[in-house]
Amino acid sequence: MVQKAKNARARFQSAALALFEERGVSGTTVSEIAARAQLTERTFYRYFSDKREVLFWRADEFQSRVVAAVERGPGNRSPLTLVIGALEAVSDFFDGDRATVMRRMTIVATHAECLEREMLKMQTLTSAIRATLEARGVDALQARMASEVGVAVSRIALERWITDTTERDLAHHIQRSREELDKVVLDGSCRAT
């Protein structure tokens, strides 16, 4: 029987982040990540398909939590309000680990192959939210708009959250980003001068 290494995923992530910062993603090998984590390469492949996946291993968990929050959201809300509420409800997923999220986002933003995977993960999240809204009886076009706009609002909020020196929680930034969206869409008060 194969025994699982304690905290293997987190150890691999920590090692990979450090190495990616030092050498870049393409300049880092799986064997180097395994050595830094004090685990084996074989153990690495039990958890991840490739070295870039270390940056995305929690995406499925986050998506599941968002979908569950959309499913159990109040039926009297507009589709966008339902999506924004769900994203606020699961914002604790990121709170408390700001430094790691910031490191991860910097690495993803500076490596094209990671940025491409990030965009695919965001599209998968958007599609899952859309399907959940449609299952709740929301019109397909409205479900598409609400899911795409909701994910865009959350991405902007996440960018604000990681640079917030007052360390307000992510839910605060999601609410503020929704307010900014309302200004842009409803009254145009954010016009460029």
C-alpha positions in Angstrom: 0.0 0.0 0.0 1.3 3.4 -1.0 1.4 5.9 1.9 0.6 9.5 1.1 3.2 12.1 2.0 2.0 14.6 4.6 1.0 18.0 3.0 2.5 16.9 -0.3 0.5 19.3 -2.5 1.3 22.3 -0.3 5.0 21.3 -0.1 5.2 21.0 -3.9 3.5 24.3 -4.3 5.8 26.1 -1.9 8.9 24.6 -3.6 7.6 25.3 -7.1 6.7 29.0 -6.3 10.2 29.5 -4.9 11.9 27.9 -7.9 9.6 29.6 -10.5 10.6 32.9 -8.9 14.3 32.1 -9.0 14.5 30.4 -12.4 11.2 30.9 -14.2 8.8 28.2 -15.1 10.6 26.9 -18.1 13.9 26.9 -16.2 12.6 24.7 -13.5 12.2 20.9 -13.7 9.9 18.5 -11.8 12.9 16.8 -10.2 14.1 20.2 -8.8 10.6 20.8 -7.4 10.5 17.4 -5.8 14.0 17.8 -4.4 13.1 21.2 -2.9 9.9 19.8 -1.4 12.0 16.8 0.0 9.7 14.4 -1.9 10.1 12.2 -4.9 9.4 12.9 -8.5 7.1 9.9 -8.5 5.1 11.4 -5.6 4.9 14.7 -7.6 3.1 12.9 -10.5 0.6 11.3 -8.1 -0.7 14.8 -7.5 0.1 16.8 -10.7 0.1 16.1 -14.4 2.9 18.7 -15.0 4.9 21.4 -13.2 2.5 24.2 -14.2 -0.4 22.4 -12.6 1.1 23.2 -9.2 -0.1 26.7 -9.8 -3.7 25.6 -10.5 -4.3 22.6 -8.2 -7.0 24.4 -6.1 -9.0 25.7 -9.1 -11.4 22.7 -9.1 -12.1 23.2 -5.4 -12.8 26.9 -5.9 -15.1 26.1 -8.8 -17.0 23.6 -6.7 -17.5 26.1 -3.9 -18.7 28.8 -6.3 -21.1 26.5 -8.0 -22.5 25.3 -4.7 -23.0 28.9 -3.6 -24.9 29.7 -6.8 -27.0 26.6 -6.4 -28.1 27.5 -2.8 -28.4 31.3 -3.4 -31.8 33.0 -2.9 -34.2 32.6 -5.9 -35.3 36.2 -5.8 -32.0 37.7 -6.9 -31.0 38.8 -10.4 -28.6 36.4 -12.1 -25.6 38.8 -11.7 -26.4 39.5 -8.0 -26.6 35.8 -7.5 -23.2 35.3 -9.0 -21.6 38.2 -7.2 -23.1 36.9 -3.9 -21.7 33.5 -4.5 -18.3 34.8 -5.2 -18.4 36.9 -2.0 -19.6 33.9 -0.1 -16.5 31.9 -1.0 -14.0 34.7 -0.8 -12.6 33.1 2.3 -10.9 30.7 -0.1 -8.3 33.4 -0.7 -8.4 35.4 2.5 -5.6 34.5 4.9 -3.1 33.5 2.1 -2.5 36.8 0.4 1.2 36.4 0.1 0.9 33.0 -1.7 -1.9 34.3 -4.0 0.2 37.4 -4.9 3.3 35.2 -5.7 1.2 32.9 -7.8 -0.5 35.7 -9.7 2.8 37.3 -10.5 4.2 34.1 -11.8 1.1 33.4 -13.9 1.1 36.9 -15.3 4.8 36.7 -16.4 4.7 33.3 -18.1 2.6 33.0 -21.3 2.1 29.2 -20.9 0.7 29.8 -17.4 -1.4 32.8 -18.4 -3.0 30.6 -21.1 -3.9 28.0 -18.6 -5.2 30.6 -16.2 -7.6 31.9 -19.0 -8.8 28.3 -19.6 -9.5 27.8 -15.9 -11.4 31.1 -15.8 -13.4 30.0 -18.9 -14.2 26.7 -17.2 -15.4 28.5 -14.1 -17.5 30.8 -16.2 -19.1 27.8 -18.0 -19.8 26.1 -14.7 -21.5 29.1 -13.3 -23.5 29.6 -16.5 -24.7 26.0 -16.5 -25.7 26.3 -12.9 -27.7 29.4 -13.6 -29.4 27.7 -16.5 -30.3 24.8 -14.3 -31.9 27.3 -12.0 -34.1 28.4 -14.9 -32.2 31.5 -15.9 -32.4 32.4 -19.6 -29.3 31.2 -21.5 -28.2 34.6 -22.6 -28.7 36.1 -19.2 -26.8 33.2 -17.6 -24.0 33.8 -20.0 -23.8 37.5 -19.3 -24.1 37.1 -15.6 -21.4 34.4 -15.4 -18.9 36.3 -17.7 -19.5 39.7 -16.0 -19.4 38.1 -12.5 -16.1 36.4 -13.1 -14.6 39.6 -14.6 -15.7 41.5 -11.5 -14.1 38.9 -9.2 -10.8 39.0 -11.2 -10.6 42.8 -10.8 -11.5 42.5 -7.1 -8.7 39.9 -6.7 -6.2 42.2 -8.3 -7.2 45.0 -5.9 -7.2 42.7 -2.9 -3.6 41.5 -3.3 -2.3 45.1 -3.4 -4.6 46.4 -0.6 -2.3 47.6 2.1 -5.2 47.9 4.6 -5.7 44.1 4.1 -9.5 44.3 3.8 -11.0 41.0 2.9 -11.8 39.9 -0.7 -15.5 40.2 -0.2 -15.0 43.9 0.4 -13.2 44.3 -2.9 -15.9 42.2 -4.7 -18.5 44.6 -3.4 -16.5 47.7 -4.4 -15.9 46.3 -7.9 -19.6 45.6 -8.3 -20.3 49.2 -7.3 -17.8 50.4 -9.9 -19.6 48.2 -12.5 -22.9 49.7 -11.6 -21.4 53.2 -12.1 -20.1 52.3 -15.5 -23.2 50.5 -16.7 -26.0 52.5 -15.0 -25.0 56.2 -14.8 -21.8 56.6 -16.8 -20.1 58.6 -14.0 -16.8 56.8 -14.6 -16.2 58.5 -18.0 -12.7 59.3 -19.1 -11.9 63.0 -19.3 
